[in-house]
């Protein structure tokens, strides 16, 4: 795992508090909760709800994908310079087993970071069961 000398606990703490950035749009609809941050790591959760299930009673893969994409970018903010933002450029998601109830937990870890890009690994669990694995790349953008 890379070293993150610029890690900001202040930014991480702010991202743990409810706020407009995650309470609007898709993130608000999914009710994503930021649970924990560390240097280059993040944990977020969503509750599996009936309105997120397919007609077959399983969590829609798009919900899993949205959670993966959310943590892929969000894990970056405490380690980037103030004003920079992360843009997902690609990610691969393996759906490993169906989810029907409970809580979905996404654990993200930055496995490589340069000045302009980062690669993030994400494990998504339902209880103690691994149900999805993802890896993606973000582009680190400077303020305009």
N, C-alpha and C positions, 0 to 999 in steps of 0.2 A: 504494500500500500504506500502511496506517495506521502511525503511529509507536507503539512499544511501550516507553514509558519504564519500566514496571514489570516488564519481562522479567527472569526469574530464571534465570540460567545454572545455579544450584544445582539447581533443580527439573528443568531440561532434562537435566542430567547424571545425575540420579537416574533419570529415565525411560529413559535409555539402558542402564541396568543391568538384567539379568534380575531379576525379582521376582514376588511372589505376585499382584500386580494384573494382569499379563498372562500368567501361566503357569497360570491356572485357567480353567475354563469354555470358552467358544467361542474366546476369544483364545489360550488354551493349546492347544486342539485344532488350530487353524489354524497354530500356531507362528509368530505374528506377531513380527517383530523390529523394534524401533525402531532406525533407522540414524543419523539426524541430526536435530538441532533447531537453529533459529535464531529470532530475534525474529519471531514470527508464521508460522513455517514448520516443517515436519516431513516426514521421509521414513521410511516403514516398508516392510517386505518380507515376503513369504511365498514358500516354495518350492511350485511346482506339483507335486502328488503324485498318484499313481494313484487314491487313495481320495477325491480331491476332484473327479474327472472324472465327467462324465455318461456314460451308456452309449454315446454317440456319440464319446467320446474328447476332449471339450472341457471346460475348467474350468467348473464350475457357476456360473451368474450369482449365486447366493446367496453364494458365496465372495467374489466381486468386491464385492458389496454390503456384506458384513460388513467387509471391509477398508476400504472407503470410509467406512462409519459409524464405524469405530474411529478413523481418523485425523481425521475431522470433529470429534470431541470431544477427542481426545488433544492435538491441536495447541494447544488452549486453555490447558492447565494452566500452562505457564511464563509466561503473560501475565496470568492472573487473580490476584486477591488470594488469599492463603493461606486455605484453608477453603472457597472457592467451588468449585462443580462445574458441569460443562457437560452439558446434556441436549439431545440431538438433538430438534428439533421437526419437521423435514422435510428431505428431500434428494431430488434428482433424479439419476438415474444413466443415462447413455447407454452401452450396450455397443456398441463400435465394431467389434471384430473378435474372432474366437475365439482362445482361448489353449489350447495343448496341452501345453506343457512349459516348463521354465526357471523364472525368478523373476518374480513380480509385484511391481512397485514402485509405491507410492502416494506422491505428492508433494502435500502440502497447504499452502495459503497462506491466511491470514486476509485477506480483501479489504475487510472492513468490521467495525468493532467499536464498540459503544456500552456503556453501563454494564450493560445487561440482555440484549443479543443480539449475535451475531456471524454473519457470512456467510463461509463457507469454500469455496474452489475446490480441487478435487482432480483431478489427472491421474494415471491409472494406466497404466503401461507394462509391456511384456513385451519385455525387451531394449531395442532402440531403437524399438519400435513402440508407438504410442499405441493402447491397446485399450479404454479406458473413460475417460469424463469425468464428473465429478459436481460438484454445487454444493448446499450445504445451509446450514441455519440451526440454531444452537444457542441455547438459553436459558441465561443465566448465572445460576446459583442461589446465594444466600447460605447460609452455614451455618445450621442450625436450632438 
